[in-house]
Structures are given as structure tokens and as C-alpha cells.
Amino acid sequence: MLEDLTRKSTDAKTLAAHYLNQTSDLYQSSAPVIVQVNTAIARSVHLGQAVQDVVSNGTQQLQESQTALTTAQIAVERGSRVHGDAQKMLEVASNFETESHRAQTSANNSLQTVASARNSAHRILTNVSAVNESTAHSLSLATEALRLGIMVKNLSVSERKVWIPYTICVLLAIFVYLFTVSSDY
């Protein structure tokens, strides 16, 4: 049994040496892979940071783009309002020419009406002046007839023929006045 034990111990040593050689070979062959894994880990950390920076920059650009979009939408809205106001101004300007022409025509018509009214007023003044002169002459004749009637009345009162000649004289004065006025027209 000691022999068995020695043999098994030797076998175990041989096997352990074999495993040690294999482990050493695996370790030595794995060293470049370990270096590559460590490099890959370091690179992954670096790439993770780069990705984080890209995401941060992308988020910032997204926010700036959204702000720019909002600003552009506001500008488009204002531009639409300005365009609408410009359309209204164009319409007013277009109508202004028509309205201006209409007002000018109305003013010209008013000027013609004023000229016509002035001519009519001048004719009326001329006619009134003629009627006034005619009336003044007729009034002068009626006044003379009335004066003569009063004189006849005074004479008839003094001769005691009181009202009959006076009435005739007044009627005669009225007749003369009416005749003169009607002949003027």
C-alpha cells in the first residue's frame, strides 16, 4: 500500500505538473487575449464616454433645433400676418385710386354745380334788380297817386264833397300801380 500510495502520489505529481504546464501554456497563450480584453475594456469605456458626449451633443442640438423650429414657426406666422396686412394695404391702394377718381369726378361735378348756381344767382340778382327798379318806379307812381288823392280829398273836404273823390283817387292810384307792375312782367 505504500507503494500504491507512492505510485499514486507520483501519478498525482505528474498529473499536477501536466496541469501546471497546461495552465502555464494557457496563461501564456491567454496573455495577449487578456491584454486585448483589457484594451477593449479601456476602449469601451472611452467609446462609452464618446457615446455619452455624442448623446449630450445630440440632445443639445435637438433642443436648439426645436428652438429654431419654434422661432421659424413664429417667423412664418408673423410673415403670414405681414403678408395679410400687405394684401389689405394693396387692396386699399387699389381702391384708393378708384375712390380718388370718384372723388375727383364728384368734385368736378360740384364745381360745375357751383358755377351753374353762381350763374343762376347772377340771373336772379339781375332779375331782382330789374324788379326792384320797376317796383321803385311803380311805388313812386303809387306814392304820387296817393299824394294826389290826399290833395283831392283835402280839396273836396274844403268844398264839402268829402269821400267820393278821395275813394276814386285811391282806386285810381291802385289801378295805376297794378297796371305798371303787370306791364313790367
Rosetta constraint file for C-alpha pairs under 8 A:
AtomPair CA 1 CA 5 HARMONIC 5.85 0.50
AtomPair CA 2 CA 6 HARMONIC 5.92 0.50
AtomPair CA 3 CA 7 HARMONIC 5.87 0.50
AtomPair CA 4 CA 8 HARMONIC 5.88 0.50
AtomPair CA 5 CA 9 HARMONIC 5.83 0.50
AtomPair CA 6 CA 10 HARMONIC 5.96 0.50
AtomPair CA 7 CA 11 HARMONIC 5.96 0.50
AtomPair CA 8 CA 12 HARMONIC 5.87 0.50
AtomPair CA 9 CA 13 HARMONIC 6.06 0.50
AtomPair CA 10 CA 14 HARMONIC 6.04 0.50
AtomPair CA 11 CA 15 HARMONIC 5.94 0.50
AtomPair CA 12 CA 16 HARMONIC 5.80 0.50
AtomPair CA 13 CA 17 HARMONIC 5.93 0.50
AtomPair CA 14 CA 18 HARMONIC 5.98 0.50
AtomPair CA 15 CA 19 HARMONIC 6.06 0.50
AtomPair CA 16 CA 20 HARMONIC 5.89 0.50
AtomPair CA 17 CA 21 HARMONIC 6.01 0.50
AtomPair CA 18 CA 22 HARMONIC 6.11 0.50
AtomPair CA 19 CA 23 HARMONIC 5.85 0.50
AtomPair CA 20 CA 24 HARMONIC 5.88 0.50
AtomPair CA 21 CA 25 HARMONIC 5.96 0.50
AtomPair CA 22 CA 26 HARMONIC 5.93 0.50
AtomPair CA 23 CA 27 HARMONIC 5.83 0.50
AtomPair CA 24 CA 28 HARMONIC 6.00 0.50
AtomPair CA 25 CA 29 HARMONIC 5.94 0.50
AtomPair CA 26 CA 30 HARMONIC 5.71 0.50
AtomPair CA 27 CA 31 HARMONIC 6.02 0.50
AtomPair CA 28 CA 32 HARMONIC 7.89 0.50
AtomPair CA 29 CA 33 HARMONIC 7.62 0.50
AtomPair CA 30 CA 34 HARMONIC 5.94 0.50
AtomPair CA 31 CA 35 HARMONIC 6.09 0.50
AtomPair CA 32 CA 36 HARMONIC 6.01 0.50
AtomPair CA 33 CA 37 HARMONIC 5.94 0.50
AtomPair CA 34 CA 38 HARMONIC 5.98 0.50
AtomPair CA 35 CA 39 HARMONIC 5.96 0.50
AtomPair CA 36 CA 40 HARMONIC 5.87 0.50
AtomPair CA 37 CA 41 HARMONIC 5.96 0.50
AtomPair CA 38 CA 42 HARMONIC 6.12 0.50
AtomPair CA 39 CA 43 HARMONIC 5.93 0.50
AtomPair CA 40 CA 44 HARMONIC 5.84 0.50
AtomPair CA 41 CA 45 HARMONIC 6.15 0.50
AtomPair CA 42 CA 46 HARMONIC 6.20 0.50
AtomPair CA 43 CA 47 HARMONIC 5.89 0.50
AtomPair CA 44 CA 48 HARMONIC 5.74 0.50
AtomPair CA 45 CA 49 HARMONIC 6.22 0.50
AtomPair CA 46 CA 50 HARMONIC 6.16 0.50
AtomPair CA 47 CA 51 HARMONIC 5.88 0.50
AtomPair CA 48 CA 52 HARMONIC 6.02 0.50
AtomPair CA 49 CA 53 HARMONIC 6.14 0.50
AtomPair CA 50 CA 54 HARMONIC 6.10 0.50
AtomPair CA 51 CA 55 HARMONIC 6.01 0.50
AtomPair CA 52 CA 56 HARMONIC 6.05 0.50
AtomPair CA 53 CA 57 HARMONIC 6.00 0.50
AtomPair CA 54 CA 58 HARMONIC 5.82 0.50
AtomPair CA 55 CA 59 HARMONIC 5.96 0.50
AtomPair CA 56 CA 60 HARMONIC 6.13 0.50
AtomPair CA 57 CA 61 HARMONIC 5.99 0.50
AtomPair CA 58 CA 62 HARMONIC 5.94 0.50
AtomPair CA 59 CA 63 HARMONIC 6.20 0.50
AtomPair CA 60 CA 64 HARMONIC 6.15 0.50
AtomPair CA 61 CA 65 HARMONIC 5.86 0.50
AtomPair CA 62 CA 66 HARMONIC 6.04 0.50
AtomPair CA 63 CA 67 HARMONIC 6.14 0.50
AtomPair CA 64 CA 68 HARMONIC 6.02 0.50
AtomPair CA 65 CA 69 HARMONIC 5.93 0.50
AtomPair CA 66 CA 70 HARMONIC 6.11 0.50
AtomPair CA 67 CA 71 HARMONIC 6.08 0.50
AtomPair CA 68 CA 72 HARMONIC 5.95 0.50
AtomPair CA 69 CA 73 HARMONIC 6.03 0.50
AtomPair CA 70 CA 74 HARMONIC 6.17 0.50
AtomPair CA 71 CA 75 HARMONIC 6.09 0.50
AtomPair CA 72 CA 76 HARMONIC 6.03 0.50
AtomPair CA 73 CA 77 HARMONIC 6.12 0.50
AtomPair CA 74 CA 78 HARMONIC 6.09 0.50
AtomPair CA 75 CA 79 HARMONIC 5.87 0.50
AtomPair CA 76 CA 80 HARMONIC 6.03 0.50
AtomPair CA 77 CA 81 HARMONIC 6.31 0.50
AtomPair CA 78 CA 82 HARMONIC 6.06 0.50
AtomPair CA 79 CA 83 HARMONIC 5.95 0.50
AtomPair CA 80 CA 84 HARMONIC 6.06 0.50
AtomPair CA 81 CA 85 HARMONIC 6.07 0.50
AtomPair CA 82 CA 86 HARMONIC 5.98 0.50
AtomPair CA 83 CA 87 HARMONIC 6.09 0.50
AtomPair CA 84 CA 88 HARMONIC 6.26 0.50
AtomPair CA 85 CA 89 HARMONIC 6.13 0.50
AtomPair CA 86 CA 90 HARMONIC 6.02 0.50
AtomPair CA 87 CA 91 HARMONIC 6.13 0.50
AtomPair CA 88 CA 92 HARMONIC 6.12 0.50
AtomPair CA 89 CA 93 HARMONIC 5.95 0.50
AtomPair CA 90 CA 94 HARMONIC 5.97 0.50
AtomPair CA 91 CA 95 HARMONIC 6.00 0.50
AtomPair CA 92 CA 96 HARMONIC 5.68 0.50
AtomPair CA 93 CA 97 HARMONIC 6.59 0.50
AtomPair CA 94 CA 98 HARMONIC 6.92 0.50
AtomPair CA 95 CA 99 HARMONIC 5.88 0.50
AtomPair CA 96 CA 100 HARMONIC 5.66 0.50
AtomPair CA 97 CA 101 HARMONIC 6.08 0.50
AtomPair CA 98 CA 102 HARMONIC 6.13 0.50
AtomPair CA 99 CA 103 HARMONIC 5.97 0.50
AtomPair CA 100 CA 104 HARMONIC 6.02 0.50
AtomPair CA 101 CA 105 HARMONIC 6.11 0.50
AtomPair CA 102 CA 106 HARMONIC 6.11 0.50
AtomPair CA 103 CA 107 HARMONIC 5.99 0.50
AtomPair CA 104 CA 108 HARMONIC 6.08 0.50
AtomPair CA 105 CA 109 HARMONIC 6.11 0.50
AtomPair CA 106 CA 110 HARMONIC 6.05 0.50
AtomPair CA 107 CA 111 HARMONIC 6.10 0.50
AtomPair CA 108 CA 112 HARMONIC 6.23 0.50
AtomPair CA 109 CA 113 HARMONIC 6.08 0.50
AtomPair CA 110 CA 114 HARMONIC 5.99 0.50
AtomPair CA 111 CA 115 HARMONIC 6.11 0.50
AtomPair CA 112 CA 116 HARMONIC 6.06 0.50
AtomPair CA 113 CA 117 HARMONIC 5.92 0.50
AtomPair CA 114 CA 118 HARMONIC 5.93 0.50
AtomPair CA 115 CA 119 HARMONIC 6.17 0.50
AtomPair CA 116 CA 120 HARMONIC 6.09 0.50
AtomPair CA 117 CA 121 HARMONIC 5.92 0.50
AtomPair CA 118 CA 122 HARMONIC 6.07 0.50
AtomPair CA 119 CA 123 HARMONIC 6.21 0.50
AtomPair CA 120 CA 124 HARMONIC 6.07 0.50
AtomPair CA 121 CA 125 HARMONIC 6.00 0.50
AtomPair CA 122 CA 126 HARMONIC 6.07 0.50
AtomPair CA 123 CA 127 HARMONIC 6.08 0.50
AtomPair CA 124 CA 128 HARMONIC 5.90 0.50
AtomPair CA 125 CA 129 HARMONIC 5.86 0.50
AtomPair CA 126 CA 130 HARMONIC 6.19 0.50
AtomPair CA 127 CA 131 HARMONIC 6.02 0.50
AtomPair CA 128 CA 132 HARMONIC 5.78 0.50
AtomPair CA 129 CA 133 HARMONIC 6.13 0.50
AtomPair CA 130 CA 134 HARMONIC 6.03 0.50
AtomPair CA 131 CA 135 HARMONIC 5.75 0.50
AtomPair CA 131 CA 184 HARMONIC 7.80 0.50
AtomPair CA 132 CA 136 HARMONIC 5.89 0.50
AtomPair CA 133 CA 137 HARMONIC 6.23 0.50
AtomPair CA 134 CA 138 HARMONIC 6.13 0.50
AtomPair CA 134 CA 181 HARMONIC 7.19 0.50
AtomPair CA 134 CA 184 HARMONIC 6.63 0.50
AtomPair CA 135 CA 139 HARMONIC 5.78 0.50
AtomPair CA 135 CA 181 HARMONIC 6.86 0.50
AtomPair CA 136 CA 140 HARMONIC 6.01 0.50
AtomPair CA 137 CA 141 HARMONIC 6.26 0.50
AtomPair CA 138 CA 142 HARMONIC 6.06 0.50
AtomPair CA 138 CA 177 HARMONIC 5.59 0.50
AtomPair CA 138 CA 180 HARMONIC 5.91 0.50
AtomPair CA 138 CA 181 HARMONIC 6.48 0.50
AtomPair CA 139 CA 143 HARMONIC 5.90 0.50
AtomPair CA 139 CA 177 HARMONIC 7.13 0.50
AtomPair CA 140 CA 144 HARMONIC 6.14 0.50
AtomPair CA 141 CA 145 HARMONIC 6.08 0.50
AtomPair CA 141 CA 173 HARMONIC 7.81 0.50
AtomPair CA 141 CA 176 HARMONIC 7.44 0.50
AtomPair CA 141 CA 177 HARMONIC 6.79 0.50
AtomPair CA 142 CA 146 HARMONIC 5.99 0.50
AtomPair CA 142 CA 173 HARMONIC 5.42 0.50
AtomPair CA 142 CA 174 HARMONIC 6.83 0.50
AtomPair CA 142 CA 176 HARMONIC 6.93 0.50
AtomPair CA 142 CA 177 HARMONIC 5.50 0.50
AtomPair CA 143 CA 147 HARMONIC 6.03 0.50
AtomPair CA 144 CA 148 HARMONIC 6.07 0.50
AtomPair CA 145 CA 149 HARMONIC 6.01 0.50
AtomPair CA 145 CA 169 HARMONIC 7.14 0.50
AtomPair CA 145 CA 170 HARMONIC 7.33 0.50
AtomPair CA 145 CA 172 HARMONIC 7.42 0.50
AtomPair CA 145 CA 173 HARMONIC 4.73 0.50
AtomPair CA 146 CA 150 HARMONIC 6.11 0.50
AtomPair CA 146 CA 169 HARMONIC 7.32 0.50
AtomPair CA 146 CA 170 HARMONIC 6.29 0.50
AtomPair CA 146 CA 173 HARMONIC 6.14 0.50
AtomPair CA 147 CA 151 HARMONIC 6.11 0.50
AtomPair CA 148 CA 152 HARMONIC 6.05 0.50
AtomPair CA 148 CA 169 HARMONIC 7.35 0.50
AtomPair CA 149 CA 153 HARMONIC 6.02 0.50
AtomPair CA 149 CA 165 HARMONIC 7.87 0.50
AtomPair CA 149 CA 166 HARMONIC 5.59 0.50
AtomPair CA 149 CA 167 HARMONIC 7.99 0.50
AtomPair CA 149 CA 169 HARMONIC 4.65 0.50
AtomPair CA 149 CA 170 HARMONIC 5.93 0.50
AtomPair CA 149 CA 173 HARMONIC 7.82 0.50
AtomPair CA 150 CA 154 HARMONIC 6.04 0.50
AtomPair CA 150 CA 166 HARMONIC 6.86 0.50
AtomPair CA 151 CA 155 HARMONIC 6.13 0.50
AtomPair CA 152 CA 156 HARMONIC 5.93 0.50
AtomPair CA 152 CA 165 HARMONIC 6.80 0.50
AtomPair CA 152 CA 166 HARMONIC 6.23 0.50
AtomPair CA 152 CA 169 HARMONIC 7.55 0.50
AtomPair CA 153 CA 157 HARMONIC 5.88 0.50
AtomPair CA 153 CA 162 HARMONIC 6.60 0.50
AtomPair CA 153 CA 163 HARMONIC 7.00 0.50
AtomPair CA 153 CA 165 HARMONIC 6.61 0.50
AtomPair CA 153 CA 166 HARMONIC 4.82 0.50
AtomPair CA 154 CA 158 HARMONIC 6.17 0.50
AtomPair CA 155 CA 159 HARMONIC 6.29 0.50
AtomPair CA 156 CA 160 HARMONIC 5.70 0.50
AtomPair CA 156 CA 161 HARMONIC 4.77 0.50
AtomPair CA 156 CA 162 HARMONIC 5.31 0.50
AtomPair CA 156 CA 163 HARMONIC 7.77 0.50
AtomPair CA 156 CA 165 HARMONIC 7.17 0.50
AtomPair CA 156 CA 166 HARMONIC 7.87 0.50
AtomPair CA 157 CA 161 HARMONIC 5.75 0.50
AtomPair CA 157 CA 162 HARMONIC 4.75 0.50
AtomPair CA 157 CA 163 HARMONIC 7.98 0.50
AtomPair CA 161 CA 165 HARMONIC 7.62 0.50
AtomPair CA 162 CA 166 HARMONIC 7.33 0.50
AtomPair CA 163 CA 167 HARMONIC 6.08 0.50
AtomPair CA 164 CA 168 HARMONIC 6.32 0.50
AtomPair CA 165 CA 169 HARMONIC 6.09 0.50
AtomPair CA 166 CA 170 HARMONIC 6.26 0.50
AtomPair CA 167 CA 171 HARMONIC 6.15 0.50
AtomPair CA 168 CA 172 HARMONIC 5.97 0.50
AtomPair CA 169 CA 173 HARMONIC 6.08 0.50
AtomPair CA 170 CA 174 HARMONIC 6.23 0.50
AtomPair CA 171 CA 175 HARMONIC 6.08 0.50
AtomPair CA 172 CA 176 HARMONIC 6.16 0.50
AtomPair CA 173 CA 177 HARMONIC 6.17 0.50
AtomPair CA 174 CA 178 HARMONIC 6.14 0.50
AtomPair CA 175 CA 179 HARMONIC 6.01 0.50
AtomPair CA 176 CA 180 HARMONIC 6.08 0.50
AtomPair CA 177 CA 181 HARMONIC 6.17 0.50
AtomPair CA 178 CA 182 HARMONIC 6.00 0.50
AtomPair CA 179 CA 183 HARMONIC 6.04 0.50
AtomPair CA 180 CA 184 HARMONIC 6.37 0.50
AtomPair CA 181 CA 185 HARMONIC 6.93 0.50
